[in-house]
Amino acid sequence: MSADLRKKAAEMLLKGATLLAEPCPYCNGVRIMKDGNALCVNCGKEPDMNKIDQEVIPENQNSKKPSSVLISLKNKLEELTKELELEKDPEKQQQILKSINSLIETIDKLEK
């Protein structure tokens, strides 16, 4: 994941974006949704829903089941995103964003 993608994801989160439970259909990365546009923080693709319905998921991705660690990390990521939405203190927002960034990096490493 590039620094530019991380920066863009953090900016989107600060502007009210939310994390999606569904992984990226291209790379299984974490996605962020803002104003109906989903961005994968791993590969940077913004999937076209028509293409996703028509594409066949490669066999190795289909059989790959997320580990309990990945599930826990993604759940924590969702919790922190909700906490960030409610937080008014800029310093606390920055701390939450740093935690979110660390989680995204860890999830990215575990999924590869």
C-alpha positions in Angstrom: 0.0 0.0 0.0 1.5 3.3 -1.0 1.8 6.3 1.2 -0.5 8.3 -1.2 -3.3 5.7 -0.7 -2.9 5.8 3.1 -3.0 9.6 3.0 -6.1 9.6 0.8 -7.8 7.0 3.0 -7.1 8.9 6.1 -8.4 12.1 4.5 -11.6 10.3 3.4 -12.1 9.0 7.0 -11.7 12.5 8.4 -14.3 13.7 6.0 -16.8 11.1 7.2 -16.0 8.0 5.0 -16.7 4.6 6.5 -15.0 1.3 6.2 -16.7 -1.4 4.3 -17.1 -4.9 5.6 -16.8 -6.4 2.1 -13.2 -6.7 0.9 -12.0 -5.4 -2.5 -13.1 -7.8 -5.2 -9.7 -7.4 -6.9 -7.2 -7.9 -4.1 -9.3 -8.6 -0.9 -8.0 -5.3 0.6 -9.8 -3.0 3.0 -12.2 -0.5 1.3 -13.5 2.9 2.3 -16.8 4.4 1.2 -17.5 8.1 0.8 -20.5 9.5 -1.2 -21.2 6.2 -2.9 -17.6 5.7 -4.1 -15.5 2.8 -2.7 -11.8 3.0 -2.6 -9.5 0.1 -1.9 -6.6 1.2 0.4 -4.5 -1.7 -0.9 -4.7 -1.5 -4.7 -6.4 1.9 -5.1 -9.1 0.6 -7.4 -12.6 1.9 -7.3 -14.6 -1.1 -8.5 -17.4 -0.8 -11.0 -20.3 -2.8 -9.6 -21.4 -3.9 -13.1 -17.9 -5.4 -13.7 -17.8 -7.1 -10.3 -21.1 -8.9 -11.0 -19.7 -10.2 -14.3 -16.2 -11.2 -13.2 -15.3 -14.6 -11.8 -13.3 -14.5 -8.6 -10.1 -16.5 -9.1 -10.1 -19.9 -7.5 -7.3 -19.2 -5.1 -9.1 -16.1 -3.7 -12.4 -18.0 -3.5 -10.9 -20.8 -1.3 -9.0 -18.4 0.9 -10.8 -18.0 4.2 -9.9 -15.2 6.5 -8.2 -16.1 9.7 -9.6 -15.3 13.1 -6.8 -12.7 13.5 -7.9 -10.9 10.3 -11.5 -11.0 11.3 -10.6 -9.5 14.7 -8.4 -6.8 13.1 -11.2 -5.9 10.7 -13.7 -5.7 13.5 -11.4 -3.4 15.5 -11.0 -1.3 12.4 -14.8 -0.9 12.1 -15.0 0.0 15.9 -12.3 2.7 15.5 -14.0 4.1 12.4 -17.2 4.5 14.4 -15.3 6.0 17.3 -13.6 8.5 14.9 -17.0 9.6 13.5 -18.1 10.6 17.0 -14.8 12.1 18.3 -14.7 15.9 18.4 -11.2 16.4 19.8 -8.6 16.8 17.0 -5.8 15.3 19.1 -7.9 12.2 19.8 -8.9 12.0 16.1 -5.2 11.9 15.2 -4.5 9.1 17.7 -7.5 7.1 16.3 -6.2 7.7 12.7 -2.8 6.5 13.7 -4.3 3.3 15.1 -6.4 2.9 12.0 -3.4 3.3 9.8 -1.5 0.7 11.8 -4.4 -1.8 11.5 -4.7 -1.2 7.8 -1.0 -1.9 7.3 -1.2 -5.1 9.5 -4.2 -6.4 7.6 -2.5 -5.7 4.3 0.6 -7.7 5.4 -1.5 -10.6 6.7 -3.6 -10.8 3.5 -0.5 -11.1 1.2 
